[in-house]
């Protein structure tokens, strides 16, 4: 095995034919570029996914509990808060109004939370951009700017008799998610109930680890109460499924860069088989089997792919760290709600990229290796 590795390395990087060595270097650089590009793009997509999930988990509860008997929510709250994984549970209400903005009527969601709940109030404070009154509702910053809303908002509540009303604007908030910042009003739970008789009442639950939502959902269902529980994963399943599909599609497309780079490995090894015909004949005459010859050329492809993979991962991860820590790349804040490119390095993805690179490099070396192994001694030494 040692002699096989020695010959594979010698054929690659210790050549009298300088053009062969140049092609070897070019092949490694091609694989390096492909792997580094894939690492950076996948890490940026992971960054956007993580940023979006973080904002959703900050604003929305991790589990939503509802029932046809609202009086049961107080009992459910006590039992749910006793679950070790739960950090807090609070009742909130939600209704809909139709905001009047000049000639436009826009449906708006109104969420009412208990301002006396310290945890919920602190969470809301983290989103508040401006507070200029002690009463009224907080309006999404993007909604306020879009319609130039002043200190009050005219709206039509959900009532049998349609009649406009007005509510004071207490301040603005920004979560960083378009649908929330453009469609939500937030107020104290009592003020929201006073808007009209038609509203839904929920129990929102927050967890130490949001990814344990399914397990906690199972525990809540075992309480024996007529409750309907939905997790944040259930609520946003379509969104995250679309993001996952987009990530897979980008991974497949960008893997084609590595595939193109491995074609240079294939071409290089095919040339080597032709140029090393005499050496192959000599090795066969010395007792090397067809399998040993195949391993020599297969190892060359694996070495080229391995060197390109390691250097590509190093370059890609290095660029990701540079972009992440220095905020080197800026993006329009009015579109993405952040002013720098988010990057998250998922080492599971790095392993997958490395496996794909090595698999493609191995596949590129199979045909040249088989051709080298099939060379007959008499044909290989014909011109010796």
Residue pairs with C-beta under 8 A, 6 or more apart in sequence:
4 292
4 295
4 296
4 299
5 299
7 283
7 296
8 295
8 296
8 297
8 299
8 300
8 303
9 303
11 272
11 276
11 296
11 300
12 21
12 24
12 300
12 303
12 304
13 21
13 24
15 21
17 275
20 268
20 271
20 272
20 275
23 264
23 267
23 268
23 271
24 268
24 304
26 264
27 261
27 264
27 265
27 268
27 304
27 308
28 304
28 307
28 308
28 311
29 308
30 260
30 261
30 264
30 308
31 258
31 261
31 262
31 265
31 304
31 305
31 307
31 308
31 309
31 312
31 357
31 361
32 308
32 311
32 312
32 315
33 257
33 261
33 312
34 254
34 255
34 257
34 258
34 260
34 261
34 308
34 312
34 357
35 258
35 308
35 309
35 311
35 312
35 313
35 315
35 316
35 353
35 354
35 357
36 312
36 313
36 315
36 316
36 319
37 254
37 257
37 316
38 251
38 254
38 255
38 257
38 258
38 312
38 316
38 353
39 312
39 313
39 315
39 316
39 317
39 319
39 320
39 349
39 350
39 353
40 316
40 319
40 320
40 323
41 250
41 254
42 247
42 250
42 251
42 254
42 346
42 349
42 353
43 316
43 320
43 343
43 344
43 345
43 346
43 349
44 323
44 341
44 342
44 343
45 243
45 246
45 247
45 250
46 247
46 343
46 344
46 345
46 346
46 349
47 324
47 341
47 342
47 343
47 344
48 342
49 240
49 243
49 247
49 344
50 342
50 344
51 338
51 342
52 177
52 243
53 240
55 175
55 176
55 177
56 177
56 232
56 236
57 210
57 232
58 123
58 126
58 127
58 175
59 127
59 175
59 177
59 180
60 232
60 235
61 204
61 205
61 206
61 232
62 205
62 206
62 207
62 210
62 213
62 216
62 231
62 232
63 204
63 205
63 207
63 213
63 216
63 217
63 220
63 229
63 230
63 231
63 232
64 202
64 203
64 204
64 205
64 229
64 230
64 235
65 73
65 76
65 80
65 89
65 202
65 203
65 204
65 205
65 220
65 227
65 228
65 229
66 200
66 201
66 202
66 203
66 227
66 228
67 73
67 76
67 225
67 226
67 227
67 228
68 226
69 226
70 201
72 225
72 226
72 227
73 91
73 201
73 202
73 203
74 91
75 225
76 203
76 220
76 223
76 225
76 227
77 89
77 90
77 91
77 203
79 223
79 225
80 86
80 89
80 203
80 205
80 220
80 223
81 88
81 89
83 216
83 219
83 220
85 207
85 208
85 209
85 212
85 215
85 216
86 205
86 206
86 207
86 208
86 216
87 119
87 206
87 207
87 208
88 119
88 205
88 206
89 203
89 204
89 205
89 206
90 113
90 114
90 117
90 119
90 120
90 203
90 204
91 114
91 189
91 201
91 202
91 203
91 204
92 111
92 112
92 113
92 114
92 120
92 189
92 201
92 202
92 203
92 204
93 111
93 112
93 189
93 192
93 193
93 199
93 200
93 201
93 202
94 109
94 110
94 111
94 112
94 192
94 199
94 200
94 202
95 109
95 110
95 112
95 157
95 158
95 192
95 195
95 196
95 198
95 199
95 200
96 107
96 108
96 109
96 110
96 158
97 107
97 108
97 110
97 155
97 156
97 157
97 158
97 185
97 195
98 105
98 106
98 107
98 108
98 155
98 156
99 105
99 106
99 107
99 108
99 147
99 153
99 154
99 155
100 154
100 155
100 156
100 164
101 147
101 149
102 147
104 147
105 156
106 147
107 183
108 143
108 155
108 183
108 184
108 185
109 183
109 184
109 185
110 137
110 184
110 185
110 186
110 187
110 192
110 195
111 184
111 185
111 186
111 187
111 192
112 186
112 187
112 188
112 189
112 190
112 191
112 192
112 193
112 199
113 120
113 121
113 124
113 186
113 188
113 189
114 120
114 188
114 189
115 121
115 124
115 188
115 189
119 206
124 138
124 173
124 186
127 173
127 174
127 175
128 138
128 171
128 172
128 173
129 141
129 171
129 172
129 173
129 174
130 141
130 171
130 172
131 138
131 170
131 171
132 151
132 170
132 171
133 151
133 168
133 169
133 170
133 171
134 170
135 168
135 170
136 152
136 167
136 168
136 169
136 170
136 187
136 191
137 153
137 167
137 168
137 169
137 170
137 185
137 186
137 187
137 191
138 169
138 170
138 171
138 172
138 173
138 185
138 186
138 187
139 149
139 153
139 169
139 171
139 172
139 173
139 184
139 185
140 172
140 173
140 174
140 175
140 180
140 181
140 182
140 183
140 184
140 185
141 172
141 173
141 174
141 181
142 174
142 178
142 181
142 182
143 149
143 181
143 182
143 183
143 184
144 169
144 172
146 182
149 169
150 169
151 168
151 169
152 166
152 167
152 168
152 169
153 166
153 167
153 169
153 185
154 164
154 165
154 166
155 164
155 165
155 166
155 167
156 162
156 163
156 164
156 165
157 165
157 195
157 196
158 195
158 196
158 198
158 199
159 196
159 197
159 198
165 195
167 187
167 191
167 195
170 187
173 181
173 186
174 181
174 337
175 181
176 337
176 338
177 337
178 337
181 337
192 199
193 199
205 216
205 220
207 213
207 216
210 232
213 231
213 232
213 233
214 231
214 233
217 229
217 230
217 231
220 227
220 229
221 227
221 229
233 240
255 356
255 360
258 356
258 357
258 360
259 360
261 308
262 305
262 360
262 361
262 363
262 364
263 364
265 301
265 304
265 305
265 361
265 364
265 365
266 301
266 364
266 365
266 367
266 368
268 304
269 297
269 300
269 301
269 364
269 365
269 368
269 369
270 367
270 368
270 371
272 297
272 300
272 368
273 280
273 297
273 368
273 371
273 372
273 375
276 372
277 375
277 379
277 380
278 380
278 381
278 383
278 384
280 293
280 372
280 375
280 380
281 375
281 377
281 379
281 380
281 381
281 384
282 380
282 381
282 384
283 292
283 293
284 290
284 293
284 375
284 377
284 380
285 377
285 381
290 373
290 374
291 373
293 369
293 372
293 373
293 375
294 369
294 370
294 372
294 373
295 369
296 369
296 372
297 365
297 368
297 369
297 372
297 373
298 362
298 365
298 366
298 369
300 365
301 361
301 362
301 364
301 365
301 368
301 369
302 358
302 361
302 362
302 365
304 361
305 357
305 358
305 360
305 361
305 362
305 364
306 358
306 361
308 357
308 361
309 353
309 354
309 357
309 358
309 361
312 357
313 350
313 353
313 354
317 345
317 350
320 343
320 345
321 345
322 328
323 329
323 341
323 343
324 342
324 343
324 344
324 345
327 339
327 340
327 341
328 340
328 341
329 340
329 341
330 339
330 340
330 341
331 338
331 339
331 340
331 341
333 339
